[in-house]
Amino acid sequence: MQQQKSLIIYDGDCMLCHSYVRMVRLREAIGEVETLDARSGDPRLAQYWAQGYDLNDGMLFVHRDKLYFGCLLYTSDAADEEDSV
């Protein structure tokens, strides 16, 4: 018997719901994604601050040794195609 897919019905106008669905799609496209709180004190953060990324001004996405920062994250829909990231 074929397993039936799960279904998530969400409010597309809800910022939290929309963000969650984008994360699910991103994981489908590129695999597991680790999240790191920029205010956690994690020692890995120092390298990005040293490179000039002000983590108070935006989100940083690291994928295949490339860095995408702030508004650059929104120039392509990473959830749609892996190569667009």
Buried (B, 14 or more C-beta within 10 A) or exposed (E): EEEEEEEEEEEEEEEEBEEEBEEEBBEEBBEEEEEEEBEEEEEEBEEBEEEEBEBEEBBBBBEEEEEBBBEEBEEEEBBEEBEEB
